[in-house]
């Protein structure tokens, strides 16, 4: 007998479980189908485990520089136990996983562990959908729903000729499960994932070479932020090579590790290391979920939707990494809320990806929302810019971490905030105030007029807002 629900959610990552909870809150009967563990890539193979390891790297780096704070620790007495780093990561993931399981029970959501695929309209109604779910024991289960939300996520993209083997060529999934740290590593890709791994591994004492095909790191971020991060990583010992075209046919496994050639504007280089980590983005999980049994349209390997997550099959929605766009956990969660509100007959505001804050947990941290300076100019805006270094902020000096700046971009005509860019201590926490200002369509003078407590890092944002009109006090 088929399981009949109001909403079926295919995929239990942040987008999927958030959508399931919101649907349950509206009184709908909900089934969540997940082939592995609820929490998805973010909890088990991405955001949470990597940030746990980044925290260990931060603590290790801080202890090694403790003399700067008047705390003397003999360097020879400081050591890194990578096994305990991994154990702490596992404990963190397990604690959050148990919390998610409790949330599913609290909201009465039926969780089905298995591989789900769309098999077309239900026999009960041509406007409803039917899923076939292969359970863990090999048995089949049918789920019929009025609405379906696809939230199948993404997986690491690999380069042709550099296919992962989990030993010499790693994906970010493989790197999270390393038993031991290599002495050296080549990281291919200078985007978000690449720079986070470069920062972490360098702090752990690994010799890192970061290779980017483009002209700069973090091509999606503001140019000044990219340059500042490159300088910071370089000072810490990361070897950064940009505008490099790797010659994948030259990749070789040697007794001492791996080697590969790359073409640069200054000539060819030969790169040698213990391992090679590929971080060139992610691709949507659109295969094997029955899209061929629907009229759902895909574009560039992702499911196409409207601004509410609705596909070309009106009763089917798609959210998160599988639709491309801003591939972040909080973006997926927000898209899930909007999709449920829309299918419930409410009139939610359309997803505005410009307002979604982006966070990079390297050292220094990077966070932003809205247009970059170049992006705003390209859009035709007449802009004004305010910028404040963290060196002008008392709390940053107290922390001993005053690297970076806060930058605000505003429209000269309307006064509206067009974008905010942060690089420096706790940037990923500070961006929320800026994103709220964008959501409320605030102007820089309104945010700057708000009293920011002293001494706090939040003063950097307040001062940068004032700096837009030349009224900063601290700098």
C-alpha positions in Angstrom: 0.0 0.0 0.0 1.4 3.4 -1.0 2.3 6.0 1.6 0.1 9.0 0.8 1.2 12.4 2.0 0.6 16.1 1.2 4.3 16.9 0.6 7.1 14.5 -0.2 10.7 15.8 0.0 13.4 14.0 -1.9 16.7 14.7 -0.1 17.3 15.4 3.5 20.0 18.1 3.5 19.4 21.6 4.9 17.0 22.5 2.1 15.1 19.3 2.4 14.7 19.0 6.1 13.9 22.8 6.4 11.2 22.4 3.8 9.8 19.3 5.6 9.6 21.1 8.9 7.9 24.1 7.5 5.4 21.9 5.7 4.7 20.0 8.9 4.2 23.4 10.7 1.5 24.2 8.3 -0.4 21.1 9.2 0.6 19.0 6.1 1.4 15.3 6.2 5.1 15.0 5.2 7.5 12.3 4.1 11.2 12.9 3.8 13.1 10.5 1.6 16.9 10.3 2.1 19.3 7.7 0.7 21.9 8.2 3.4 21.5 10.3 6.6 19.4 13.4 7.1 21.6 16.5 7.2 23.0 15.8 3.8 26.3 17.0 2.5 26.4 20.0 4.8 26.3 18.1 8.0 28.1 14.9 7.0 30.6 15.9 4.2 30.7 19.7 4.0 29.9 22.7 6.2 30.0 21.2 9.6 32.9 18.7 9.5 35.1 21.2 7.6 34.3 24.0 10.0 35.1 21.7 12.9 38.5 21.1 11.4 39.0 24.7 10.6 38.3 25.5 14.3 41.0 23.0 15.3 43.4 24.7 12.9 42.6 28.1 14.4 43.3 26.9 17.9 46.5 25.3 16.8 47.6 28.5 15.1 46.7 30.6 18.1 48.6 28.4 20.5 51.7 28.6 18.3 51.4 32.4 18.5 50.5 32.6 22.2 53.6 34.6 23.1 52.0 37.5 21.4 49.4 37.5 24.2 51.9 37.1 27.0 51.4 33.4 27.3 54.6 31.4 27.0 54.3 27.9 25.6 57.4 26.0 24.6 57.1 25.3 20.8 58.4 21.8 21.3 55.6 21.0 23.8 52.9 21.9 21.2 51.8 19.1 18.9 48.9 18.3 16.7 47.0 15.1 17.2 45.2 14.8 13.9 43.3 11.7 15.1 41.7 13.7 17.8 40.9 16.5 15.3 39.0 13.9 13.3 37.4 12.5 16.4 36.2 15.9 17.5 34.8 16.4 14.0 32.9 13.1 14.2 31.5 14.0 17.6 30.3 17.4 16.4 28.5 15.8 13.4 27.0 13.1 15.6 25.6 15.6 18.1 23.9 17.6 15.3 22.7 14.5 13.6 20.9 13.3 16.7 19.4 16.8 17.0 18.0 16.5 13.5 16.5 13.1 14.2 14.7 14.5 17.2 13.3 17.4 15.1 11.9 14.9 12.6 10.1 13.1 15.4 8.9 16.4 17.0 7.2 17.5 13.8 5.8 14.1 13.0 7.7 13.8 9.7 7.9 10.3 8.2 11.6 9.6 7.3 12.1 7.0 4.7 15.7 5.8 4.2 16.2 4.8 0.6 16.8 5.9 -3.0 13.8 7.7 -4.4 12.9 8.4 -8.0 9.9 10.0 -9.7 7.8 7.5 -11.6 5.3 10.0 -13.0 1.7 11.1 -12.1 -0.2 9.1 -9.4 -3.0 6.8 -10.4 -5.0 8.7 -7.8 -4.6 12.1 -9.5 -2.8 13.3 -12.6 -1.9 16.5 -10.6 0.0 14.5 -7.9 3.3 12.8 -8.1 4.5 9.3 -7.3 7.9 8.2 -6.0 9.4 4.7 -6.0 11.8 4.3 -3.1 14.3 1.5 -3.0 14.8 0.8 0.7 18.0 -0.2 2.4 17.0 -3.8 2.5 16.2 -3.9 -1.2 12.5 -3.8 -0.8 10.4 -1.1 -2.7 8.1 1.4 -1.3 5.7 3.8 -3.1 5.1 7.4 -1.9 2.2 9.4 -3.4 2.1 13.2 -2.7 0.2 16.2 -3.7 3.4 18.1 -4.0 7.0 17.0 -4.4 10.1 19.0 -3.4 13.4 17.8 -5.0 16.4 18.6 -2.8 18.9 16.1 -3.9 21.9 18.4 -3.5 25.3 18.2 -5.3 28.6 16.4 -5.4 32.2 17.5 -6.0 33.0 18.2 -9.6 36.1 16.5 -10.8 38.3 17.4 -13.8 38.6 15.1 -16.8 42.0 13.3 -16.5 42.0 14.0 -12.7 39.5 11.5 -11.5 39.5 10.8 -7.8 41.0 7.6 -6.5 40.8 8.6 -2.8 44.6 8.1 -2.4 46.5 10.3 -4.7 43.7 12.4 -6.2 41.2 13.6 -3.6 37.9 15.3 -3.6 36.8 17.4 -0.6 34.8 14.4 0.6 38.0 12.3 0.6 40.1 15.0 2.3 37.6 15.1 5.2 38.4 11.5 5.9 42.2 11.5 5.8 43.8 9.4 8.5 47.0 11.4 8.4 48.1 14.7 7.0 50.3 14.8 4.0 53.5 16.8 4.1 52.5 18.6 0.9 49.5 19.0 -1.3 48.4 20.7 -4.5 45.0 22.2 -4.3 43.3 22.7 -7.7 40.8 25.5 -7.6 41.0 28.9 -5.8 37.3 29.3 -5.1 35.6 29.0 -1.7 36.4 25.3 -1.0 39.9 25.6 -2.3 40.9 28.6 -0.1 39.3 27.1 3.0 41.3 23.9 2.5 44.5 25.9 1.8 44.0 27.9 4.9 43.3 24.9 7.1 46.1 22.7 5.8 48.7 25.4 6.0 47.8 26.0 9.6 48.2 22.3 10.2 51.7 22.5 8.9 51.1 21.1 5.4 53.1 22.7 2.5 50.3 24.0 0.2 50.3 25.0 -3.4 47.1 26.6 -4.5 46.4 26.6 -8.3 43.7 28.6 -9.9 42.9 28.8 -13.7 41.5 32.3 -13.4 43.4 35.5 -12.9 42.7 35.7 -9.1 41.4 33.8 -6.2 37.7 33.9 -5.2 36.5 35.2 -8.6 33.0 35.7 -7.3 34.1 38.1 -4.5 35.1 41.8 -4.6 38.5 42.3 -6.3 40.0 44.0 -3.2 38.9 41.1 -1.0 40.5 38.6 -3.4 43.8 40.5 -3.4 43.8 40.8 0.4 43.2 37.1 0.9 45.9 36.2 -1.5 48.4 38.4 0.3 47.4 36.9 3.6 47.7 33.3 2.5 51.0 34.1 0.8 52.4 35.6 4.0 51.5 32.4 5.8 53.4 30.3 3.3 50.8 29.2 0.8 52.2 29.1 -2.7 49.6 30.7 -5.0 49.7 30.2 -8.7 47.0 31.9 -10.8 46.2 31.8 -14.6 47.4 28.2 -14.7 46.1 25.7 -17.2 46.9 22.3 -15.8 48.0 19.7 -18.4 46.1 16.8 -17.0 47.6 14.3 -19.4 51.0 14.9 -17.7 49.7 13.8 -14.3 51.9 11.0 -12.9 52.0 9.0 -9.7 55.6 8.8 -8.4 57.2 7.0 -5.6 57.3 10.2 -3.6 53.8 11.4 -4.5 52.3 13.0 -7.6 53.4 15.4 -10.3 51.7 17.5 -12.9 52.6 20.2 -15.4 50.8 23.5 -15.8 51.0 26.3 -18.4 51.4 29.8 -17.0 51.9 33.2 -18.7 55.5 33.0 -17.5 56.1 29.5 -18.9 55.4 25.9 -17.9 55.8 24.8 -14.3 56.1 21.3 -12.8 54.2 20.8 -9.6 55.1 18.0 -7.2 53.5 17.0 -3.9 52.3 14.1 -1.8 48.7 14.5 -2.9 46.4 16.5 -5.1 43.0 17.9 -4.0 40.5 18.9 -6.6 38.2 21.8 -5.6 36.6 23.1 -8.8 33.0 23.4 -7.7 30.1 21.1 -7.5 27.5 19.5 -9.9 23.9 18.9 -9.3 22.6 15.4 -8.4 20.0 15.2 -11.2 20.8 11.7 -12.4 18.9 8.6 -11.2 15.9 10.5 -9.7 13.4 10.0 -12.5 13.5 13.4 -14.2 13.0 11.6 -17.5 9.6 10.6 -16.3 8.6 14.3 -16.0 8.5 17.4 -18.1 11.0 19.1 -15.7 13.6 21.1 -17.6 17.3 21.2 -16.8 19.9 23.7 -17.7 23.7 23.2 -17.5 23.2 20.2 -15.3 20.8 21.8 -12.8 17.0 21.8 -12.5 15.4 25.0 -13.8 12.8 26.7 -11.6 11.1 30.0 -11.2 11.8 32.4 -8.4 9.7 30.3 -6.0 11.4 27.0 -6.8 8.6 25.7 -9.0 9.6 23.6 -11.9 7.9 23.2 -15.3 5.8 20.5 -13.5 3.7 22.9 -11.4 3.3 20.4 -8.5 7.0 19.7 -8.3 9.5 22.1 -6.8 13.3 22.0 -6.6 15.6 23.8 -4.1 19.2 23.9 -3.0 22.3 22.9 -4.8 20.4 20.8 -7.4 19.1 24.1 -9.0 22.6 25.8 -9.0 22.7 29.5 -8.1 24.0 30.2 -4.6 25.1 26.8 -3.5 25.1 27.4 0.2 23.2 25.6 3.0 21.4 28.7 4.2 20.4 29.5 0.7 18.9 26.0 0.3 17.0 26.4 3.6 15.6 29.7 2.6 14.6 28.3 -0.8 12.8 25.5 1.0 10.8 27.9 3.1 9.8 29.9 0.1 8.8 26.7 -1.9 6.6 25.5 0.9 4.9 28.8 1.4 4.3 29.1 -2.3 2.8 25.6 -2.7 0.6 26.3 0.4 -1.0 29.2 -1.4 0.8 32.0 0.4 2.4 34.8 -1.4 6.0 34.8 -0.3 8.6 37.2 -1.6 10.6 35.7 -4.4 14.1 34.5 -3.6 16.6 37.3 -4.2 20.0 35.7 -4.5 21.7 39.1 -4.2 20.5 39.3 -0.6 21.9 35.9 0.4 25.0 36.4 2.5 28.1 34.4 1.4 30.6 33.2 3.9 34.2 31.8 3.6 35.8 30.3 6.7 39.4 30.7 5.8 41.8 32.8 7.9 41.1 35.6 7.5 37.3 35.0 7.1 35.5 36.5 4.1 31.8 37.4 4.0 29.7 39.4 1.6 26.3 40.1 0.1 25.1 42.0 -2.9 27.1 43.5 -5.7 30.9 43.8 -5.8 32.3 47.2 -6.7 33.0 46.1 -10.3 29.6 44.3 -10.5 27.8 47.5 -9.4 29.6 49.6 -12.0 28.9 47.0 -14.7 25.2 47.3 -13.8 25.4 51.0 -14.5 25.2 52.3 -10.9 26.8 55.5 -10.0 28.4 54.3 -6.7 30.0 55.6 -3.6 32.2 53.4 -1.4 33.1 53.4 2.3 36.0 51.3 3.6 37.4 50.9 7.1 40.4 48.7 8.0 40.1 46.5 11.1 43.3 48.2 12.3 41.2 51.2 13.2 38.9 49.1 15.4 39.8 48.7 19.1 38.4 45.2 19.5 40.4 43.9 16.6 43.6 45.2 18.2 42.6 43.6 21.5 42.0 40.3 19.7 45.4 40.6 18.0 43.7 40.0 14.7 43.4 43.3 12.9 43.9 42.1 9.3 41.3 43.0 6.7 38.6 45.6 6.2 34.9 46.3 5.9 33.7 47.8 2.6 30.3 49.2 1.8 29.0 50.0 -1.8 26.0 52.3 -2.1 24.0 53.9 -4.9 24.8 57.6 -5.1 21.4 58.4 -6.5 19.1 56.5 -4.1 21.4 56.0 -1.2 20.6 52.3 -1.1 23.2 49.7 0.0 24.2 47.7 -3.0 26.8 45.4 -1.4 28.9 44.8 1.7 32.2 43.0 1.7 34.2 41.9 4.8 37.5 40.3 5.2 38.8 39.9 8.7 38.1 38.6 12.2 34.6 37.0 12.6 33.5 38.4 9.2 31.0 35.5 8.8 29.2 36.6 12.0 29.3 40.3 11.2 27.7 39.9 7.8 24.3 39.2 9.3 23.8 42.9 10.3 24.7 44.0 6.8 22.4 41.4 5.2 19.5 42.6 7.4 20.2 46.2 6.3 20.0 45.0 2.7 16.8 43.0 3.4 15.2 46.1 5.0 16.4 48.3 2.1 18.3 50.5 4.6 20.8 53.2 3.6 24.3 53.5 4.9 23.5 56.6 7.1 20.7 54.6 8.8 23.1 51.8 9.8 25.9 54.2 10.7 23.5 56.2 12.9 22.7 53.0 14.9 24.8 52.9 18.1 27.4 50.1 17.8 28.8 49.1 21.2 32.4 49.7 22.0 34.7 47.9 21.9 33.3 45.4 19.4 34.1 44.2 15.9 30.7 45.4 14.7 32.1 49.0 14.9 33.9 48.2 11.6 30.6 47.9 9.8 29.2 51.0 11.4 32.3 53.0 10.6 32.3 51.7 7.0 28.7 52.8 6.6 29.6 56.3 7.9 32.6 56.3 5.6 30.3 56.2 2.5 29.5 59.8 3.1 32.9 60.8 4.5 31.7 60.8 8.1 33.8 58.0 9.7 35.1 58.7 13.1 37.7 56.0 13.7 39.6 56.4 10.4 
